[in-house]
């Protein structure tokens, strides 16, 4: 399927929501970050548990992750593709969260696919899947370094 990157109001709004999410992560503002998720969001994340239901359960992962990082945080996106129309949207991207002194092995590039629904004029994540790419032939070779 070819990525639809045509500029539209829906795509621009979803891009703004993603940038707002990144700003919340960089500010370590978990409450602002969780405003981007429905109450019953379903998340498949890299750290355990592998499946999380509900944003209050997801809060625990973010509290643990951000609690281990010192110094300024920067979110970076690569190869972001945004699809949005009417009330439904989704993204595919490679994402990394960087911080001074953070060992890259503890925060690798991850693949993210997120599904959004427009609720009360805001794009909200209803499903998110995060995974770490790996080279099955040579697992020690990270394809994104």
N, CA, C and O atoms as CSV, one atom per row, in Angstrom:
chain,resi,resn,atom,element,x,y,z
A,1,UNK,N,N,0.840,-1.161,0.000
A,1,UNK,CA,C,0.000,0.000,0.000
A,1,UNK,C,C,0.893,1.233,0.000
A,1,UNK,O,O,1.851,1.303,0.769
A,2,UNK,N,N,0.597,2.178,-0.831
A,2,UNK,CA,C,1.372,3.405,-0.903
A,2,UNK,C,C,0.907,4.356,0.196
A,2,UNK,O,O,-0.289,4.511,0.442
A,3,UNK,N,N,1.867,4.981,0.840
A,3,UNK,CA,C,1.547,5.924,1.913
A,3,UNK,C,C,0.828,7.137,1.343
A,3,UNK,O,O,1.224,7.690,0.316
A,4,UNK,N,N,-0.212,7.531,2.015
A,4,UNK,CA,C,-0.964,8.715,1.617
A,4,UNK,C,C,-0.484,9.860,2.490
A,4,UNK,O,O,-0.835,9.945,3.667
A,5,UNK,N,N,0.310,10.729,1.917
A,5,UNK,CA,C,0.879,11.835,2.674
A,5,UNK,C,C,0.294,13.176,2.222
A,5,UNK,O,O,0.785,14.237,2.609
A,6,UNK,N,N,-0.745,13.118,1.412
A,6,UNK,CA,C,-1.348,14.355,0.938
A,6,UNK,C,C,-1.754,15.208,2.126
A,6,UNK,O,O,-2.289,14.709,3.116
A,7,UNK,N,N,-1.496,16.480,2.014
A,7,UNK,CA,C,-1.846,17.388,3.092
A,7,UNK,C,C,-3.365,17.500,3.152
A,7,UNK,O,O,-4.025,17.812,2.161
A,8,UNK,N,N,-3.883,17.245,4.307
A,8,UNK,CA,C,-5.303,17.420,4.546
A,8,UNK,C,C,-5.451,17.916,5.969
A,8,UNK,O,O,-4.524,17.816,6.772
A,9,UNK,N,N,-6.598,18.442,6.271
A,9,UNK,CA,C,-6.835,18.925,7.630
A,9,UNK,C,C,-6.672,17.788,8.639
A,9,UNK,O,O,-6.068,17.979,9.695
A,10,UNK,N,N,-7.204,16.613,8.322
A,10,UNK,CA,C,-7.120,15.476,9.241
A,10,UNK,C,C,-5.667,15.057,9.472
A,10,UNK,O,O,-5.274,14.797,10.609
A,11,UNK,N,N,-4.868,14.990,8.407
A,11,UNK,CA,C,-3.455,14.613,8.546
A,11,UNK,C,C,-2.710,15.660,9.364
A,11,UNK,O,O,-1.912,15.314,10.235
A,12,UNK,N,N,-2.966,16.938,9.090
A,12,UNK,CA,C,-2.310,18.006,9.858
A,12,UNK,C,C,-2.686,17.944,11.335
A,12,UNK,O,O,-1.831,18.129,12.202
A,13,UNK,N,N,-3.958,17.684,11.624
A,13,UNK,CA,C,-4.390,17.579,13.024
A,13,UNK,C,C,-3.723,16.400,13.723
A,13,UNK,O,O,-3.309,16.504,14.878
A,14,UNK,N,N,-3.623,15.293,13.023
A,14,UNK,CA,C,-2.994,14.109,13.613
A,14,UNK,C,C,-1.500,14.347,13.820
A,14,UNK,O,O,-0.947,13.926,14.836
A,15,UNK,N,N,-0.844,15.007,12.885
A,15,UNK,CA,C,0.573,15.362,13.043
A,15,UNK,C,C,0.747,16.263,14.270
A,15,UNK,O,O,1.693,16.084,15.037
A,16,UNK,N,N,-0.154,17.224,14.456
A,16,UNK,CA,C,-0.093,18.096,15.640
A,16,UNK,C,C,-0.258,17.286,16.927
A,16,UNK,O,O,0.421,17.555,17.918
A,17,UNK,N,N,-1.150,16.302,16.916
A,17,UNK,CA,C,-1.363,15.457,18.103
A,17,UNK,C,C,-0.101,14.661,18.427
A,17,UNK,O,O,0.249,14.505,19.597
A,18,UNK,N,N,0.579,14.158,17.407
A,18,UNK,CA,C,1.819,13.402,17.610
A,18,UNK,C,C,2.900,14.312,18.185
A,18,UNK,O,O,3.625,13.919,19.098
A,19,UNK,N,N,3.006,15.516,17.656
A,19,UNK,CA,C,3.990,16.468,18.181
A,19,UNK,C,C,3.667,16.864,19.616
A,19,UNK,O,O,4.575,17.058,20.425
A,20,UNK,N,N,2.388,16.985,19.936
A,20,UNK,CA,C,1.972,17.300,21.306
A,20,UNK,C,C,2.316,16.144,22.249
A,20,UNK,O,O,2.739,16.372,23.382
A,21,UNK,N,N,2.135,14.903,21.782
A,21,UNK,CA,C,2.515,13.718,22.555
A,21,UNK,C,C,4.010,13.759,22.852
A,21,UNK,O,O,4.428,13.538,23.989
A,22,UNK,N,N,4.823,14.045,21.818
A,22,UNK,CA,C,6.279,14.102,21.993
A,22,UNK,C,C,6.663,15.199,22.983
A,22,UNK,O,O,7.558,15.005,23.805
A,23,UNK,N,N,5.997,16.343,22.911
A,23,UNK,CA,C,6.280,17.431,23.856
A,23,UNK,C,C,5.964,17.006,25.287
A,23,UNK,O,O,6.685,17.370,26.215
A,24,UNK,N,N,4.894,16.240,25.469
A,24,UNK,CA,C,4.541,15.751,26.812
A,24,UNK,C,C,5.604,14.784,27.333
A,24,UNK,O,O,5.960,14.830,28.510
A,25,UNK,N,N,6.112,13.911,26.462
A,25,UNK,CA,C,7.181,12.990,26.866
A,25,UNK,C,C,8.424,13.786,27.247
A,25,UNK,O,O,9.023,13.544,28.295
A,26,UNK,N,N,8.811,14.735,26.398
A,26,UNK,CA,C,10.010,15.530,26.658
A,26,UNK,C,C,9.885,16.350,27.937
A,26,UNK,O,O,10.885,16.624,28.600
A,27,UNK,N,N,8.664,16.743,28.285
A,27,UNK,CA,C,8.423,17.502,29.521
A,27,UNK,C,C,8.217,16.588,30.726
A,27,UNK,O,O,8.068,17.062,31.852
A,28,UNK,N,N,8.209,15.273,30.485
A,28,UNK,CA,C,7.959,14.280,31.540
A,28,UNK,C,C,6.583,14.476,32.182
A,28,UNK,O,O,6.389,14.182,33.362
A,29,UNK,N,N,5.648,14.966,31.401
A,29,UNK,CA,C,4.300,15.252,31.888
A,29,UNK,C,C,3.396,14.062,31.548
A,29,UNK,O,O,2.769,14.022,30.489
A,30,UNK,N,N,3.344,13.109,32.458
A,30,UNK,CA,C,2.598,11.875,32.196
A,30,UNK,C,C,1.102,12.145,32.060
A,30,UNK,O,O,0.435,11.501,31.251
A,31,UNK,N,N,0.564,13.081,32.832
A,31,UNK,CA,C,-0.864,13.404,32.701
A,31,UNK,C,C,-1.168,13.939,31.302
A,31,UNK,O,O,-2.159,13.541,30.690
A,32,UNK,N,N,-0.321,14.841,30.791
A,32,UNK,CA,C,-0.522,15.380,29.443
A,32,UNK,C,C,-0.345,14.285,28.395
A,32,UNK,O,O,-1.071,14.253,27.401
A,33,UNK,N,N,0.608,13.399,28.610
A,33,UNK,CA,C,0.850,12.289,27.691
A,33,UNK,C,C,-0.375,11.382,27.618
A,33,UNK,O,O,-0.800,10.994,26.529
A,34,UNK,N,N,-0.939,11.048,28.769
A,34,UNK,CA,C,-2.073,10.115,28.808
A,34,UNK,C,C,-3.363,10.714,28.262
A,34,UNK,O,O,-4.307,9.975,27.982
A,35,UNK,N,N,-3.427,12.027,28.105
A,35,UNK,CA,C,-4.598,12.643,27.468
A,35,UNK,C,C,-4.713,12.226,26.006
A,35,UNK,O,O,-5.750,12.431,25.375
A,36,UNK,N,N,-3.648,11.643,25.474
A,36,UNK,CA,C,-3.644,11.204,24.081
A,36,UNK,C,C,-4.167,9.781,23.908
A,36,UNK,O,O,-4.123,9.234,22.807
A,37,UNK,N,N,-4.659,9.181,24.990
A,37,UNK,CA,C,-5.141,7.799,24.956
A,37,UNK,C,C,-6.570,7.718,25.482
A,37,UNK,O,O,-6.945,8.450,26.398
A,38,UNK,N,N,-7.369,6.815,24.891
A,38,UNK,CA,C,-8.705,6.571,25.420
A,38,UNK,C,C,-8.578,5.852,26.759
A,38,UNK,O,O,-7.553,5.235,27.049
A,39,UNK,N,N,-9.623,5.937,27.565
A,39,UNK,CA,C,-9.599,5.262,28.870
A,39,UNK,C,C,-9.372,3.765,28.721
A,39,UNK,O,O,-8.738,3.143,29.574
A,40,UNK,N,N,-9.892,3.177,27.629
A,40,UNK,CA,C,-9.786,1.730,27.433
A,40,UNK,C,C,-8.772,1.354,26.348
A,40,UNK,O,O,-8.911,0.318,25.697
A,41,UNK,N,N,-7.758,2.192,26.156
A,41,UNK,CA,C,-6.735,1.935,25.138
A,41,UNK,C,C,-6.136,0.538,25.315
A,41,UNK,O,O,-6.033,0.021,26.428
A,42,UNK,N,N,-5.753,-0.044,24.205
A,42,UNK,CA,C,-5.060,-1.336,24.233
A,42,UNK,C,C,-3.669,-1.102,23.663
A,42,UNK,O,O,-3.520,-0.635,22.534
A,43,UNK,N,N,-2.643,-1.434,24.463
A,43,UNK,CA,C,-1.256,-1.173,24.079
A,43,UNK,C,C,-0.453,-2.466,24.147
A,43,UNK,O,O,-0.516,-3.206,25.129
A,44,UNK,N,N,0.297,-2.720,23.088
A,44,UNK,CA,C,1.297,-3.783,23.075
A,44,UNK,C,C,2.637,-3.064,23.091
A,44,UNK,O,O,3.033,-2.465,22.092
A,45,UNK,N,N,3.338,-3.120,24.220
A,45,UNK,CA,C,4.552,-2.336,24.409
A,45,UNK,C,C,5.754,-3.260,24.529
A,45,UNK,O,O,5.601,-4.471,24.688
A,46,UNK,N,N,6.940,-2.693,24.454
A,46,UNK,CA,C,8.167,-3.478,24.561
A,46,UNK,C,C,8.368,-4.006,25.984
A,46,UNK,O,O,8.577,-5.206,26.160
A,47,UNK,N,N,8.311,-3.140,27.006
A,47,UNK,CA,C,8.480,-3.691,28.361
A,47,UNK,C,C,7.234,-4.456,28.800
A,47,UNK,O,O,6.143,-4.253,28.267
A,48,UNK,N,N,7.413,-5.326,29.768
A,48,UNK,CA,C,6.270,-6.084,30.279
A,48,UNK,C,C,5.364,-5.175,31.089
A,48,UNK,O,O,5.848,-4.184,31.635
A,49,UNK,N,N,4.088,-5.459,31.194
A,49,UNK,CA,C,3.440,-6.584,30.519
A,49,UNK,C,C,3.323,-6.315,29.023
A,49,UNK,O,O,3.250,-5.164,28.593
A,50,UNK,N,N,3.307,-7.358,28.258
A,50,UNK,CA,C,3.293,-7.221,26.802
A,50,UNK,C,C,1.992,-6.618,26.290
A,50,UNK,O,O,1.968,-6.013,25.218
A,51,UNK,N,N,0.921,-6.776,27.039
A,51,UNK,CA,C,-0.370,-6.216,26.650
A,51,UNK,C,C,-0.919,-5.417,27.826
A,51,UNK,O,O,-0.967,-5.894,28.960
A,52,UNK,N,N,-1.325,-4.203,27.528
A,52,UNK,CA,C,-1.852,-3.321,28.567
A,52,UNK,C,C,-3.232,-2.870,28.128
A,52,UNK,O,O,-3.432,-2.473,26.980
A,53,UNK,N,N,-4.169,-2.934,29.038
A,53,UNK,CA,C,-5.521,-2.430,28.766
A,53,UNK,C,C,-5.811,-1.286,29.719
A,53,UNK,O,O,-5.757,-1.443,30.939
A,54,UNK,N,N,-6.118,-0.140,29.149
A,54,UNK,CA,C,-6.480,1.025,29.941
A,54,UNK,C,C,-5.307,1.959,30.181
A,54,UNK,O,O,-4.190,1.529,30.469
A,55,UNK,N,N,-5.594,3.260,30.055
A,55,UNK,CA,C,-4.503,4.221,30.171
A,55,UNK,C,C,-3.940,4.310,31.578
A,55,UNK,O,O,-2.763,4.634,31.739
A,56,UNK,N,N,-4.739,4.033,32.608
A,56,UNK,CA,C,-4.183,4.078,33.964
A,56,UNK,C,C,-3.194,2.938,34.181
A,56,UNK,O,O,-2.236,3.095,34.939
A,57,UNK,N,N,-3.406,1.806,33.538
A,57,UNK,CA,C,-2.418,0.727,33.594
A,57,UNK,C,C,-1.168,1.091,32.789
A,57,UNK,O,O,-0.055,0.713,33.155
A,58,UNK,N,N,-1.361,1.827,31.690
A,58,UNK,CA,C,-0.231,2.262,30.864
A,58,UNK,C,C,0.631,3.283,31.613
A,58,UNK,O,O,1.838,3.371,31.387
A,59,UNK,N,N,0.010,4.037,32.488
A,59,UNK,CA,C,0.724,5.031,33.296
A,59,UNK,C,C,1.927,4.390,33.997
A,59,UNK,O,O,2.997,4.994,34.074
A,60,UNK,N,N,1.751,3.173,34.505
A,60,UNK,CA,C,2.822,2.489,35.247
A,60,UNK,C,C,4.064,2.307,34.382
A,60,UNK,O,O,5.182,2.484,34.867
A,61,UNK,N,N,3.887,1.956,33.110
A,61,UNK,CA,C,5.038,1.803,32.215
A,61,UNK,C,C,5.777,3.124,32.035
A,61,UNK,O,O,7.007,3.166,32.073
A,62,UNK,N,N,5.022,4.197,31.841
A,62,UNK,CA,C,5.650,5.501,31.642
A,62,UNK,C,C,6.331,5.985,32.919
A,62,UNK,O,O,7.422,6.552,32.860
A,63,UNK,N,N,5.704,5.770,34.063
A,63,UNK,CA,C,6.337,6.175,35.319
A,63,UNK,C,C,7.656,5.437,35.516
A,63,UNK,O,O,8.650,6.037,35.924
A,64,UNK,N,N,7.667,4.156,35.230
A,64,UNK,CA,C,8.887,3.359,35.368
A,64,UNK,C,C,9.960,3.824,34.384
A,64,UNK,O,O,11.115,4.017,34.764
A,65,UNK,N,N,9.577,4.003,33.125
A,65,UNK,CA,C,10.539,4.401,32.095
A,65,UNK,C,C,11.121,5.779,32.385
A,65,UNK,O,O,12.340,5.944,32.412
A,66,UNK,N,N,10.263,6.762,32.602
A,66,UNK,CA,C,10.749,8.125,32.829
A,66,UNK,C,C,11.511,8.245,34.144
A,66,UNK,O,O,12.382,9.104,34.280
A,67,UNK,N,N,11.190,7.396,35.104
A,67,UNK,CA,C,11.894,7.413,36.382
A,67,UNK,C,C,13.338,6.951,36.283
A,67,UNK,O,O,14.140,7.234,37.173
A,68,UNK,N,N,13.678,6.247,35.217
A,68,UNK,CA,C,15.049,5.757,35.025
A,68,UNK,C,C,15.912,6.704,34.206
A,68,UNK,O,O,17.104,6.452,34.030
A,69,UNK,N,N,15.338,7.780,33.705
A,69,UNK,CA,C,16.063,8.682,32.810
A,69,UNK,C,C,16.349,9.999,33.521
A,69,UNK,O,O,15.467,10.595,34.139
A,70,UNK,N,N,17.596,10.439,33.419
A,70,UNK,CA,C,17.975,11.738,33.973
A,70,UNK,C,C,18.284,12.691,32.830
A,70,UNK,O,O,18.655,12.268,31.736
A,71,UNK,N,N,18.128,13.966,33.091
A,71,UNK,CA,C,18.470,14.969,32.095
A,71,UNK,C,C,17.384,15.168,31.059
A,71,UNK,O,O,16.335,14.526,31.104
A,72,UNK,N,N,17.653,16.078,30.113
A,72,UNK,CA,C,16.678,16.390,29.062
A,72,UNK,C,C,16.375,15.182,28.179
A,72,UNK,O,O,17.235,14.335,27.935
A,73,UNK,N,N,15.151,15.129,27.718
A,73,UNK,CA,C,14.676,14.046,26.851
A,73,UNK,C,C,14.327,14.631,25.485
A,73,UNK,O,O,13.788,15.734,25.385
A,74,UNK,N,N,14.643,13.876,24.440
A,74,UNK,CA,C,14.275,14.259,23.082
A,74,UNK,C,C,13.621,13.068,22.396
A,74,UNK,O,O,14.146,11.955,22.440
A,75,UNK,N,N,12.473,13.302,21.761
A,75,UNK,CA,C,11.808,12.270,20.958
A,75,UNK,C,C,12.176,12.497,19.499
A,75,UNK,O,O,12.184,13.630,19.018
A,76,UNK,N,N,12.477,11.423,18.811
A,76,UNK,CA,C,12.807,11.516,17.397
A,76,UNK,C,C,11.955,10.520,16.621
A,76,UNK,O,O,11.755,9.384,17.049
A,77,UNK,N,N,11.458,10.969,15.472
A,77,UNK,CA,C,10.659,10.120,14.590
A,77,UNK,C,C,11.371,10.006,13.249
A,77,UNK,O,O,11.944,10.977,12.755
A,78,UNK,N,N,11.331,8.826,12.672
A,78,UNK,CA,C,11.839,8.593,11.315
A,78,UNK,C,C,10.754,7.890,10.511
A,78,UNK,O,O,9.946,7.131,11.046
A,79,UNK,N,N,10.759,8.164,9.226
A,79,UNK,CA,C,9.872,7.460,8.297
A,79,UNK,C,C,8.421,7.464,8.768
A,79,UNK,O,O,7.728,6.450,8.688
A,80,UNK,N,N,7.977,8.602,9.255
A,80,UNK,CA,C,6.605,8.673,9.757
A,80,UNK,C,C,5.627,8.736,8.583
A,80,UNK,O,O,5.799,9.521,7.651
A,81,UNK,N,N,4.622,7.911,8.652
A,81,UNK,CA,C,3.542,7.906,7.666
A,81,UNK,C,C,2.240,8.104,8.422
A,81,UNK,O,O,1.970,7.420,9.409
A,82,UNK,N,N,1.447,9.035,7.955
A,82,UNK,CA,C,0.189,9.368,8.620
A,82,UNK,C,C,-0.954,9.165,7.634
A,82,UNK,O,O,-0.920,9.656,6.506
A,83,UNK,N,N,-1.953,8.438,8.081
A,83,UNK,CA,C,-3.166,8.203,7.303
A,83,UNK,C,C,-4.327,8.710,8.157
A,83,UNK,O,O,-4.485,8.282,9.300
A,84,UNK,N,N,-5.119,9.596,7.626
A,84,UNK,CA,C,-6.240,10.107,8.408
A,84,UNK,C,C,-7.364,10.535,7.480
A,84,UNK,O,O,-7.145,11.157,6.441
A,85,UNK,N,N,-8.565,10.183,7.888
A,85,UNK,CA,C,-9.747,10.586,7.138
A,85,UNK,C,C,-10.936,10.532,8.079
A,85,UNK,O,O,-11.132,9.560,8.807
A,86,UNK,N,N,-11.708,11.574,8.050
A,86,UNK,CA,C,-12.910,11.657,8.871
A,86,UNK,C,C,-12.575,11.414,10.346
A,86,UNK,O,O,-11.911,12.238,10.975
A,87,UNK,N,N,-13.032,10.292,10.896
A,87,UNK,CA,C,-12.884,10.022,12.333
A,87,UNK,C,C,-11.824,8.974,12.664
A,87,UNK,O,O,-11.621,8.655,13.835
A,88,UNK,N,N,-11.141,8.432,11.643
A,88,UNK,CA,C,-10.181,7.349,11.864
A,88,UNK,C,C,-8.825,7.734,11.278
A,88,UNK,O,O,-8.746,8.314,10.195
A,89,UNK,N,N,-7.761,7.403,12.009
A,89,UNK,CA,C,-6.411,7.661,11.512
A,89,UNK,C,C,-5.438,6.655,12.094
A,89,UNK,O,O,-5.709,6.026,13.117
A,90,UNK,N,N,-4.302,6.512,11.431
A,90,UNK,CA,C,-3.247,5.688,12.015
A,90,UNK,C,C,-1.898,6.157,11.512
A,90,UNK,O,O,-1.790,6.822,10.481
A,91,UNK,N,N,-0.868,5.792,12.267
A,91,UNK,CA,C,0.492,6.158,11.904
A,91,UNK,C,C,1.378,4.918,11.937
A,91,UNK,O,O,1.112,3.949,12.649
A,92,UNK,N,N,2.437,4.987,11.141
A,92,UNK,CA,C,3.552,4.043,11.205
A,92,UNK,C,C,4.778,4.926,11.364
A,92,UNK,O,O,4.912,5.923,10.654
A,93,UNK,N,N,5.669,4.584,12.272
A,93,UNK,CA,C,6.886,5.371,12.433
A,93,UNK,C,C,7.954,4.574,13.153
A,93,UNK,O,O,7.663,3.592,13.836
A,94,UNK,N,N,9.173,5.002,12.994
A,94,UNK,CA,C,10.271,4.548,13.830
A,94,UNK,C,C,10.487,5.660,14.846
A,94,UNK,O,O,10.545,6.835,14.484
A,95,UNK,N,N,10.603,5.296,16.100
A,95,UNK,CA,C,10.679,6.288,17.172
A,95,UNK,C,C,11.802,5.934,18.129
A,95,UNK,O,O,12.055,4.763,18.413
A,96,UNK,N,N,12.471,6.971,18.621
A,96,UNK,CA,C,13.451,6.766,19.682
A,96,UNK,C,C,13.353,7.928,20.655
A,96,UNK,O,O,13.093,9.070,20.276
A,97,UNK,N,N,13.566,7.604,21.906
A,97,UNK,CA,C,13.596,8.619,22.956
A,97,UNK,C,C,15.032,8.676,23.449
A,97,UNK,O,O,15.569,7.687,23.948
A,98,UNK,N,N,15.647,9.845,23.305
A,98,UNK,CA,C,17.054,10.030,23.667
A,98,UNK,C,C,17.161,10.868,24.936
A,98,UNK,O,O,16.336,11.745,25.193
A,99,UNK,N,N,18.185,10.583,25.715
A,99,UNK,CA,C,18.501,11.396,26.888
A,99,UNK,C,C,19.997,11.319,27.123
A,99,UNK,O,O,20.623,10.290,26.868
A,100,UNK,N,N,20.567,12.414,27.611
A,100,UNK,CA,C,22.002,12.443,27.897
A,100,UNK,C,C,22.346,11.328,28.877
A,100,UNK,O,O,21.680,11.151,29.897
A,101,UNK,N,N,23.378,10.593,28.554
A,101,UNK,CA,C,23.831,9.533,29.442
A,101,UNK,C,C,23.017,8.256,29.369
A,101,UNK,O,O,23.314,7.299,30.084
A,102,UNK,N,N,21.999,8.217,28.524
A,102,UNK,CA,C,21.173,7.014,28.398
A,102,UNK,C,C,21.840,6.040,27.438
A,102,UNK,O,O,22.157,6.402,26.304
A,103,UNK,N,N,22.050,4.838,27.873
A,103,UNK,CA,C,22.644,3.795,27.044
A,103,UNK,C,C,21.671,3.464,25.915
A,103,UNK,O,O,20.534,3.078,26.185
A,104,UNK,N,N,22.095,3.606,24.647
A,104,UNK,CA,C,21.184,3.330,23.531
A,104,UNK,C,C,20.589,1.926,23.570
A,104,UNK,O,O,19.499,1.702,23.044
A,105,UNK,N,N,21.296,0.975,24.189
A,105,UNK,CA,C,20.756,-0.381,24.283
A,105,UNK,C,C,19.539,-0.450,25.192
A,105,UNK,O,O,18.743,-1.384,25.093
A,106,UNK,N,N,19.387,0.528,26.073
A,106,UNK,CA,C,18.225,0.562,26.955
A,106,UNK,C,C,17.072,1.355,26.348
A,106,UNK,O,O,15.964,1.360,26.885
A,107,UNK,N,N,17.331,2.014,25.245
A,107,UNK,CA,C,16.284,2.794,24.587
A,107,UNK,C,C,16.506,2.728,23.076
A,107,UNK,O,O,16.898,3.721,22.464
A,108,UNK,N,N,16.261,1.579,22.481
A,108,UNK,CA,C,16.528,1.413,21.051
A,108,UNK,C,C,15.466,2.106,20.201
A,108,UNK,O,O,14.444,2.574,20.703
A,109,UNK,N,N,15.740,2.154,18.909
A,109,UNK,CA,C,14.707,2.567,17.978
A,109,UNK,C,C,13.619,1.505,18.003
A,109,UNK,O,O,13.906,0.308,18.010
A,110,UNK,N,N,12.385,1.947,18.017
A,110,UNK,CA,C,11.257,1.023,18.021
A,110,UNK,C,C,10.328,1.352,16.858
A,110,UNK,O,O,10.278,2.483,16.375
A,111,UNK,N,N,9.597,0.336,16.427
A,111,UNK,CA,C,8.542,0.545,15.432
A,111,UNK,C,C,7.262,0.831,16.195
A,111,UNK,O,O,6.971,0.189,17.203
A,112,UNK,N,N,6.511,1.785,15.716
A,112,UNK,CA,C,5.236,2.119,16.352
A,112,UNK,C,C,4.152,2.171,15.280
A,112,UNK,O,O,4.304,2.824,14.248
A,113,UNK,N,N,3.067,1.472,15.548
A,113,UNK,CA,C,1.843,1.612,14.769
A,113,UNK,C,C,0.770,2.007,15.765
A,113,UNK,O,O,0.552,1.311,16.757
A,114,UNK,N,N,0.111,3.103,15.509
A,114,UNK,CA,C,-0.929,3.573,16.422
A,114,UNK,C,C,-2.189,3.886,15.630
A,114,UNK,O,O,-2.133,4.445,14.535
A,115,UNK,N,N,-3.322,3.514,16.205
A,115,UNK,CA,C,-4.627,3.765,15.597
A,115,UNK,C,C,-5.338,4.831,16.424
A,115,UNK,O,O,-5.348,4.774,17.654
A,116,UNK,N,N,-5.920,5.784,15.750
A,116,UNK,CA,C,-6.552,6.924,16.396
A,116,UNK,C,C,-8.020,7.020,16.014
A,116,UNK,O,O,-8.436,6.583,14.941
A,117,UNK,N,N,-8.785,7.599,16.912
A,117,UNK,CA,C,-10.172,7.936,16.636
A,117,UNK,C,C,-10.347,9.402,16.999
A,117,UNK,O,O,-9.822,9.865,18.011
A,118,UNK,N,N,-11.080,10.121,16.179
A,118,UNK,CA,C,-11.344,11.522,16.475
A,118,UNK,C,C,-12.555,11.579,17.395
A,118,UNK,O,O,-13.668,11.227,17.005
A,119,UNK,N,N,-12.319,12.027,18.619
A,119,UNK,CA,C,-13.359,12.092,19.640
A,119,UNK,C,C,-13.433,13.526,20.149
A,119,UNK,O,O,-12.439,14.074,20.625
A,120,UNK,N,N,-14.603,14.125,20.046
A,120,UNK,CA,C,-14.793,15.515,20.473
A,120,UNK,C,C,-13.727,16.423,19.864
A,120,UNK,O,O,-13.116,17.239,20.555
A,121,UNK,N,N,-13.516,16.266,18.560
A,121,UNK,CA,C,-12.580,17.075,17.771
A,121,UNK,C,C,-11.111,16.883,18.133
A,121,UNK,O,O,-10.285,17.725,17.778
A,122,UNK,N,N,-10.759,15.801,18.829
A,122,UNK,CA,C,-9.358,15.521,19.153
A,122,UNK,C,C,-9.007,14.107,18.726
A,122,UNK,O,O,-9.803,13.181,18.884
A,123,UNK,N,N,-7.801,13.948,18.180
A,123,UNK,CA,C,-7.316,12.632,17.798
A,123,UNK,C,C,-6.772,11.933,19.033
A,123,UNK,O,O,-5.841,12.423,19.672
A,124,UNK,N,N,-7.358,10.782,19.369
A,124,UNK,CA,C,-7.020,10.034,20.576
A,124,UNK,C,C,-6.596,8.617,20.168
A,124,UNK,O,O,-7.226,7.999,19.309
A,125,UNK,N,N,-5.530,8.112,20.787
A,125,UNK,CA,C,-5.039,6.767,20.495
A,125,UNK,C,C,-5.960,5.729,21.124
A,125,UNK,O,O,-6.230,5.771,22.325
A,126,UNK,N,N,-6.441,4.793,20.300
A,126,UNK,CA,C,-7.281,3.699,20.792
A,126,UNK,C,C,-6.521,2.372,20.813
A,126,UNK,O,O,-6.908,1.438,21.515
A,127,UNK,N,N,-5.441,2.300,20.039
A,127,UNK,CA,C,-4.638,1.068,19.967
A,127,UNK,C,C,-3.218,1.469,19.579
A,127,UNK,O,O,-3.016,2.294,18.687
A,128,UNK,N,N,-2.233,0.876,20.261
A,128,UNK,CA,C,-0.833,1.184,19.955
A,128,UNK,C,C,-0.018,-0.103,20.045
A,128,UNK,O,O,-0.182,-0.900,20.968
A,129,UNK,N,N,0.858,-0.283,19.069
A,129,UNK,CA,C,1.725,-1.468,19.056
A,129,UNK,C,C,3.162,-0.987,18.879
A,129,UNK,O,O,3.489,-0.315,17.901
A,130,UNK,N,N,4.016,-1.343,19.843
A,130,UNK,CA,C,5.423,-0.952,19.825
A,130,UNK,C,C,6.262,-2.226,19.785
A,130,UNK,O,O,6.029,-3.154,20.560
A,131,UNK,N,N,7.239,-2.269,18.877
A,131,UNK,CA,C,8.106,-3.448,18.800
A,131,UNK,C,C,9.528,-3.025,18.461
A,131,UNK,O,O,9.764,-1.953,17.905
A,132,UNK,N,N,10.460,-3.891,18.809
A,132,UNK,CA,C,11.873,-3.644,18.530
A,132,UNK,C,C,12.272,-4.472,17.316
A,132,UNK,O,O,12.148,-5.697,17.338
A,133,UNK,N,N,12.755,-3.813,16.244
A,133,UNK,CA,C,13.220,-4.570,15.088
A,133,UNK,C,C,14.436,-5.413,15.470
A,133,UNK,O,O,15.269,-4.985,16.268
A,134,UNK,N,N,14.528,-6.595,14.903
A,134,UNK,CA,C,15.714,-7.411,15.156
A,134,UNK,C,C,16.112,-8.155,13.898
A,134,UNK,O,O,15.283,-8.461,13.041
A,135,UNK,N,N,17.377,-8.434,13.811
A,135,UNK,CA,C,17.923,-9.208,12.716
A,135,UNK,C,C,17.911,-10.664,13.164
A,135,UNK,O,O,18.706,-11.046,14.023
A,136,UNK,N,N,17.030,-11.480,12.604
A,136,UNK,CA,C,16.880,-12.869,13.042
A,136,UNK,C,C,18.120,-13.707,12.742
A,136,UNK,O,O,18.406,-14.666,13.458
A,137,UNK,N,N,18.853,-13.354,11.694
A,137,UNK,CA,C,20.064,-14.091,11.351
A,137,UNK,C,C,21.209,-13.745,12.295
A,137,UNK,O,O,21.948,-14.621,12.744
A,138,UNK,N,N,21.343,-12.461,12.588
A,138,UNK,CA,C,22.400,-11.974,13.486
A,138,UNK,C,C,21.757,-11.040,14.507
A,138,UNK,O,O,21.800,-9.823,14.328
A,139,UNK,N,N,21.163,-11.576,15.569
A,139,UNK,CA,C,20.442,-10.746,16.534
A,139,UNK,C,C,21.257,-9.600,17.121
A,139,UNK,O,O,20.680,-8.612,17.575
A,140,UNK,N,N,22.577,-9.708,17.122
A,140,UNK,CA,C,23.385,-8.626,17.687
A,140,UNK,C,C,23.507,-7.440,16.743
A,140,UNK,O,O,23.999,-6.384,17.144
A,141,UNK,N,N,23.067,-7.593,15.492
A,141,UNK,CA,C,23.131,-6.491,14.534
A,141,UNK,C,C,21.813,-5.733,14.539
A,141,UNK,O,O,20.813,-6.205,13.999
A,142,UNK,N,N,21.819,-4.583,15.137
A,142,UNK,CA,C,20.626,-3.745,15.191
A,142,UNK,C,C,20.460,-3.062,13.840
A,142,UNK,O,O,21.355,-2.325,13.428
A,143,UNK,N,N,19.351,-3.278,13.132
A,143,UNK,CA,C,19.178,-2.703,11.802
A,143,UNK,C,C,19.011,-1.188,11.791
A,143,UNK,O,O,19.066,-0.574,10.726
A,144,UNK,N,N,18.808,-0.580,12.947
A,144,UNK,CA,C,18.531,0.860,12.961
A,144,UNK,C,C,19.668,1.698,13.536
A,144,UNK,O,O,19.490,2.895,13.762
A,145,UNK,N,N,20.808,1.109,13.773
A,145,UNK,CA,C,21.936,1.905,14.309
A,145,UNK,C,C,22.724,2.502,13.198
A,145,UNK,O,O,23.706,3.202,13.445
